[in-house]
Amino acid sequence: MSGNAAEAAGVVHYRLDAGRSSFTVQAFAEGLLSSFGHDPVIAIRDFAGEVEFVPGTLERARVRLTVRADSLAATDEVKEKDRREVDRQMRAEALEVSKYPEVVFESTSVTTSRVREGLYRARVIGNLTLHGVTQPNLWIQAEVTFREEDLRARGDFSLRQTDYKIKPVTAVGGMIKVKNELKFRFDIVAEKQR
């Protein structure tokens, strides 16, 4: 839809503000570290995206998010040498960022229910392209708050690395092993575009 046609239809556009947002991946350890309860947290530092919809009704809602794969970095309190090894393995071997530099999510369906004025629960279903593999029907649950000039979405979703042909990270001589399932959490702010 062209910009003029979208405006005529009452669609508003929002752009994600990564500086005011947080997006993390919770990995779950197995092996030796699991007995110490060490579940690595990875920050997603470079992402961009947009949201559009008709205000009030939230009709024609659409979400697109792009992540730079090389922006993922371990945030845990482990030795610097171990953190560098985990980051290297994650980027070079698991995600192969030189070959697959971007992760892209595009919604195919957005349904919402109004909780109260300005607050909605949303279910976003879409296609996720990760590590060169596109999987349809990824479900994301979110709570969305609307204010005058921005919106805030908080929620989570899970995925299995092997669904995207990713071999879970093993590092530090096998002492650090990550389970197949990853849990993503986000608290994203998007600003209304004029």
C-alpha positions as a Markdown table, in Angstrom:
| # | Residue | x | y | z |
|---|---|---|---|---|
| 1 | Met | 0.0 | 0.0 | 0.0 |
| 2 | Ser | 1.4 | 3.4 | -1.0 |
| 3 | Gly | 2.0 | 6.0 | 1.8 |
| 4 | Asn | -1.0 | 8.1 | 0.6 |
| 5 | Ala | -3.3 | 5.1 | 0.3 |
| 6 | Ala | -2.3 | 3.9 | 3.8 |
| 7 | Glu | -2.9 | 7.4 | 5.3 |
| 8 | Ala | -6.3 | 7.6 | 3.6 |
| 9 | Ala | -7.2 | 4.2 | 5.1 |
| 10 | Gly | -6.2 | 5.5 | 8.6 |
| 11 | Val | -3.2 | 3.3 | 9.0 |
| 12 | Val | -0.6 | 4.7 | 11.3 |
| 13 | His | 3.1 | 3.7 | 11.3 |
| 14 | Tyr | 5.5 | 3.2 | 14.2 |
| 15 | Arg | 9.2 | 2.6 | 14.1 |
| 16 | Leu | 11.0 | 0.6 | 16.8 |
| 17 | Asp | 13.4 | 2.5 | 19.0 |
| 18 | Ala | 16.2 | 0.0 | 20.0 |
| 19 | Gly | 17.7 | 2.5 | 22.4 |
| 20 | Arg | 14.6 | 2.5 | 24.5 |
| 21 | Ser | 13.9 | -1.2 | 24.1 |
| 22 | Ser | 15.3 | -4.5 | 25.4 |
| 23 | Phe | 15.4 | -7.9 | 23.6 |
| 24 | Thr | 17.1 | -10.9 | 25.1 |
| 25 | Val | 17.4 | -14.6 | 24.6 |
| 26 | Gln | 17.4 | -17.0 | 27.6 |
| 27 | Ala | 19.3 | -20.2 | 26.9 |
| 28 | Phe | 19.1 | -23.2 | 29.2 |
| 29 | Ala | 22.2 | -25.0 | 30.3 |
| 30 | Glu | 22.7 | -28.7 | 30.5 |
| 31 | Gly | 25.7 | -30.7 | 31.5 |
| 32 | Leu | 28.1 | -29.5 | 34.2 |
| 33 | Leu | 26.8 | -25.9 | 34.4 |
| 34 | Ser | 23.1 | -27.0 | 34.8 |
| 35 | Ser | 24.0 | -28.2 | 38.3 |
| 36 | Phe | 25.0 | -24.6 | 39.1 |
| 37 | Gly | 21.9 | -23.2 | 37.7 |
| 38 | His | 23.8 | -21.2 | 35.0 |
| 39 | Asp | 21.4 | -20.4 | 32.2 |
| 40 | Pro | 23.1 | -18.0 | 29.8 |
| 41 | Val | 21.3 | -14.7 | 28.8 |
| 42 | Ile | 22.1 | -13.2 | 25.4 |
| 43 | Ala | 21.4 | -9.6 | 24.6 |
| 44 | Ile | 20.1 | -8.7 | 21.1 |
| 45 | Arg | 21.7 | -5.3 | 20.6 |
| 46 | Asp | 21.0 | -4.2 | 17.1 |
| 47 | Phe | 17.5 | -4.5 | 15.8 |
| 48 | Ala | 15.0 | -2.4 | 13.8 |
| 49 | Gly | 11.4 | -2.7 | 12.8 |
| 50 | Glu | 8.1 | -1.2 | 12.2 |
| 51 | Val | 4.5 | -1.7 | 13.2 |
| 52 | Glu | 1.4 | -0.4 | 11.4 |
| 53 | Phe | -2.3 | -0.7 | 12.1 |
| 54 | Val | -5.6 | 1.3 | 12.1 |
| 55 | Pro | -5.9 | 3.0 | 15.6 |
| 56 | Gly | -8.8 | 2.0 | 17.8 |
| 57 | Thr | -9.7 | -1.1 | 15.8 |
| 58 | Leu | -6.1 | -2.4 | 15.3 |
| 59 | Glu | -7.2 | -3.6 | 11.9 |
| 60 | Arg | -4.6 | -4.3 | 9.2 |
| 61 | Ala | -2.0 | -4.7 | 11.8 |
| 62 | Arg | 1.5 | -5.7 | 10.5 |
| 63 | Val | 4.8 | -6.2 | 12.3 |
| 64 | Arg | 8.3 | -6.5 | 10.7 |
| 65 | Leu | 11.5 | -6.9 | 12.7 |
| 66 | Thr | 15.1 | -7.3 | 11.5 |
| 67 | Val | 18.0 | -8.3 | 13.8 |
| 68 | Arg | 21.7 | -8.1 | 13.0 |
| 69 | Ala | 22.9 | -11.6 | 13.9 |
| 70 | Asp | 26.3 | -10.4 | 14.9 |
| 71 | Ser | 24.8 | -8.1 | 17.5 |
| 72 | Leu | 24.0 | -11.0 | 19.9 |
| 73 | Ala | 26.3 | -11.1 | 22.9 |
| 74 | Ala | 26.4 | -13.1 | 26.2 |
| 75 | Thr | 25.7 | -10.9 | 29.2 |
| 76 | Asp | 26.4 | -13.4 | 32.0 |
| 77 | Glu | 28.9 | -13.0 | 34.8 |
| 78 | Val | 31.5 | -15.5 | 33.5 |
| 79 | Lys | 35.2 | -15.1 | 32.9 |
| 80 | Glu | 35.9 | -12.8 | 30.0 |
| 81 | Lys | 37.8 | -15.5 | 28.1 |
| 82 | Asp | 34.7 | -17.8 | 28.4 |
| 83 | Arg | 32.4 | -15.1 | 27.3 |
| 84 | Arg | 34.5 | -14.4 | 24.2 |
| 85 | Glu | 34.5 | -18.1 | 23.4 |
| 86 | Val | 30.7 | -18.4 | 23.8 |
| 87 | Asp | 30.2 | -15.3 | 21.6 |
| 88 | Arg | 32.7 | -16.6 | 19.0 |
| 89 | Gln | 31.0 | -20.0 | 18.8 |
| 90 | Met | 27.5 | -18.5 | 18.7 |
| 91 | Arg | 28.3 | -16.1 | 15.9 |
| 92 | Ala | 30.8 | -18.1 | 13.8 |
| 93 | Glu | 29.5 | -21.7 | 14.3 |
| 94 | Ala | 25.9 | -21.6 | 15.4 |
| 95 | Leu | 24.5 | -18.6 | 13.6 |
| 96 | Glu | 27.1 | -18.4 | 10.9 |
| 97 | Val | 26.7 | -14.6 | 10.8 |
| 98 | Ser | 29.0 | -14.1 | 7.8 |
| 99 | Lys | 26.7 | -16.2 | 5.7 |
| 100 | Tyr | 23.4 | -15.2 | 7.4 |
| 101 | Pro | 23.8 | -11.7 | 8.7 |
| 102 | Glu | 20.1 | -10.9 | 9.4 |
| 103 | Val | 17.2 | -12.5 | 11.3 |
| 104 | Val | 13.8 | -11.4 | 9.9 |
| 105 | Phe | 10.3 | -11.7 | 11.4 |
| 106 | Glu | 7.2 | -10.7 | 9.3 |
| 107 | Ser | 3.7 | -11.1 | 10.7 |
| 108 | Thr | 1.0 | -12.9 | 8.8 |
| 109 | Ser | -1.7 | -12.5 | 11.4 |
| 110 | Val | -2.3 | -10.2 | 14.3 |
| 111 | Thr | -5.2 | -10.6 | 16.7 |
| 112 | Thr | -5.9 | -8.4 | 19.7 |
| 113 | Ser | -8.2 | -8.2 | 22.6 |
| 114 | Arg | -8.8 | -5.0 | 24.5 |
| 115 | Val | -8.0 | -5.2 | 28.3 |
| 116 | Arg | -8.9 | -1.6 | 29.0 |
| 117 | Glu | -8.4 | 1.8 | 27.3 |
| 118 | Gly | -4.9 | 1.9 | 25.8 |
| 119 | Leu | -4.0 | -1.7 | 26.8 |
| 120 | Tyr | -4.3 | -4.8 | 24.5 |
| 121 | Arg | -3.3 | -8.4 | 24.5 |
| 122 | Ala | -1.9 | -9.4 | 21.1 |
| 123 | Arg | -1.1 | -12.6 | 19.4 |
| 124 | Val | 1.2 | -12.2 | 16.5 |
| 125 | Ile | 1.8 | -15.1 | 14.1 |
| 126 | Gly | 4.4 | -14.8 | 11.4 |
| 127 | Asn | 7.3 | -16.1 | 9.5 |
| 128 | Leu | 10.8 | -16.1 | 11.1 |
| 129 | Thr | 13.9 | -16.4 | 8.9 |
| 130 | Leu | 16.9 | -17.4 | 10.9 |
| 131 | His | 20.1 | -19.1 | 9.8 |
| 132 | Gly | 18.8 | -19.2 | 6.2 |
| 133 | Val | 15.7 | -21.2 | 7.2 |
| 134 | Thr | 12.2 | -19.7 | 7.1 |
| 135 | Gln | 9.7 | -21.3 | 9.5 |
| 136 | Pro | 6.0 | -20.2 | 9.3 |
| 137 | Asn | 3.6 | -19.8 | 12.2 |
| 138 | Leu | 5.8 | -18.6 | 14.9 |
| 139 | Trp | 3.5 | -17.4 | 17.7 |
| 140 | Ile | 4.3 | -14.4 | 19.8 |
| 141 | Gln | 2.2 | -13.3 | 22.8 |
| 142 | Ala | 2.5 | -9.6 | 23.8 |
| 143 | Glu | 0.9 | -7.0 | 26.0 |
| 144 | Val | 0.7 | -3.7 | 24.1 |
| 145 | Thr | 0.2 | -0.3 | 25.7 |
| 146 | Phe | -0.6 | 2.8 | 23.6 |
| 147 | Arg | 0.3 | 6.3 | 24.5 |
| 148 | Glu | 0.1 | 9.6 | 22.6 |
| 149 | Glu | 3.3 | 9.3 | 20.6 |
| 150 | Asp | 4.5 | 5.7 | 21.1 |
| 151 | Leu | 3.5 | 2.2 | 21.9 |
| 152 | Arg | 5.2 | -0.4 | 24.1 |
| 153 | Ala | 5.0 | -4.2 | 23.6 |
| 154 | Arg | 6.1 | -6.7 | 26.2 |
| 155 | Gly | 6.1 | -10.4 | 25.7 |
| 156 | Asp | 7.9 | -13.6 | 24.9 |
| 157 | Phe | 8.2 | -16.5 | 22.6 |
| 158 | Ser | 10.2 | -19.7 | 22.3 |
| 159 | Leu | 11.8 | -21.6 | 19.5 |
| 160 | Arg | 13.9 | -24.7 | 18.9 |
| 161 | Gln | 17.4 | -24.1 | 17.4 |
| 162 | Thr | 17.3 | -27.3 | 15.4 |
| 163 | Asp | 14.2 | -26.1 | 13.5 |
| 164 | Tyr | 16.5 | -23.6 | 12.0 |
| 165 | Lys | 19.4 | -26.0 | 11.4 |
| 166 | Ile | 21.4 | -24.5 | 14.2 |
| 167 | Lys | 23.6 | -26.7 | 16.3 |
| 168 | Pro | 23.3 | -25.7 | 20.0 |
| 169 | Val | 26.4 | -24.1 | 21.4 |
| 170 | Thr | 28.9 | -26.2 | 23.3 |
| 171 | Ala | 31.9 | -24.4 | 24.8 |
| 172 | Val | 34.7 | -24.4 | 27.3 |
| 173 | Gly | 35.7 | -28.0 | 26.6 |
| 174 | Gly | 32.1 | -29.2 | 26.8 |
| 175 | Met | 31.4 | -27.6 | 30.2 |
| 176 | Ile | 29.0 | -25.1 | 28.7 |
| 177 | Lys | 26.2 | -26.8 | 26.7 |
| 178 | Val | 23.0 | -25.1 | 25.7 |
| 179 | Lys | 19.6 | -27.0 | 25.3 |
| 180 | Asn | 17.7 | -26.9 | 22.0 |
| 181 | Glu | 14.9 | -24.6 | 23.2 |
| 182 | Leu | 15.5 | -20.8 | 23.6 |
| 183 | Lys | 13.2 | -18.3 | 25.2 |
| 184 | Phe | 13.0 | -14.8 | 23.9 |
| 185 | Arg | 11.8 | -11.8 | 26.0 |
| 186 | Phe | 11.2 | -8.3 | 24.7 |
| 187 | Asp | 10.2 | -4.9 | 26.0 |
| 188 | Ile | 10.0 | -2.8 | 22.9 |
| 189 | Val | 9.1 | 0.8 | 22.4 |
| 190 | Ala | 8.1 | 2.1 | 19.0 |
| 191 | Glu | 7.6 | 5.7 | 18.1 |
| 192 | Lys | 4.7 | 7.1 | 15.9 |
| 193 | Gln | 5.9 | 8.3 | 12.5 |
| 194 | Arg | 4.6 | 11.5 | 11.0 |
